[in-house]
């Protein structure tokens, strides 16, 4: 199935004037991704026939157990890792390298320890808009840090920041360049429960500014987190090699809060559904046949719309 | 005994034992001056460290200064060549494969072997000495810088990738800062070797400095001054190592 076919099956959305990004159109699509690490006897197939599409402005969570290849999938979508076969396209352009306008947040923050928070963020802005004056770059970096609530810690180095604050800096660094698409790799995995909850709220706020929601693909092993944040959940079924399950649209109204979802009946139905999908795959060790895999992927694409 | 006192007294005890051995040896070997005689004959050089009485007949401070300048020049030349070389070898496995055997062969060659080659190449003793110091001292810098670049965590390379940093920016903002502690470990070791080489090169070329002084006083049969030179060389080497170690520590904790 090509990207244009996927696009044509969507209801047309009238584009607003003034350079507003078109809503409800495929922004990112991946078709038939395979990835194997190692060669010969050491060959370890990680992902098999993975297809996925993400609409503009959509928040998609890729959910699965640890070590199932979620990060590899995300790295392939973002162009950090090349798939063995298959195509990733962003806005119809095949992804061969990290595309301009994409931002990435890593689980372990990946801040540069020899720079202050401000310098870490400014480096991203400098790389994205090299023609801007230093003063402008600095001002944008300060604004980005203020947005994540670090206005008075801009000169601290990462070693003098808590885990939560470091991830805030990483978020600021990613969002400061006003990315078209945001990739998050278990961004809150290393944080304690309370910090995690706060930052989830912040992320929902930062990615969902009413005028222009940022297209976001997030990897997580936390089902609650996925239900809280996602428009659509894509389950990764354990392999090896891993495959994708049928995407589950999360139709809960926004804004969502952890406290609210804990007692919400509809949320618990989603939770049960996601967990059932993930655990049903755990007993399955034999890979499905290629045709079956293709059908499955097609079904995943169909259901994803 | 308090810990502080132990820290001070134990090294002093060690030095005292060494002096005792020296004294015992000197009482049996007539040519070896005792510590006391060494002090008496060296007093002039130590108490007037900056007086110049002749080409080699100078205060120990001046002699050390000449040697330090020579070491500084050779050392700077060595790291100026060694650091970029280390970076190149660090980023390119192919270059490593090409040059690693060569480095392993050149590395153990003694300064005494390089010096005559330097004299042939440059015809004069001063550039030959610098050549010998540079070529002997650069290897720890090359190898440490190389392993420093290799040790850069994948995280930082990923940052460079996702921020789409240019090669130059990646180099100045990521590779250099990440490698700096390793580089300085290399510099410290290189400086130690450069200081070792100075004596050999001054002895062979007869240029003024601590090593040249040592050789001249041996030829003049003033053995106390040999011991003076040896102690001076040791003390200066110790101070240099401590200074570089302090810089290195600062970079490691930064």
Interface residues (C-beta under 8 A of the other chain):
Chain A: X78 X80 X98 X100 X102 X103 X104 X106 X108 X110 X112 X114 X115 X123 X124 X126 X127 X128
Chain B: X155 X156 X158 X159 X161 X162 X163 X164 X165 X166 X169 X173 X174 X177 X178 X254
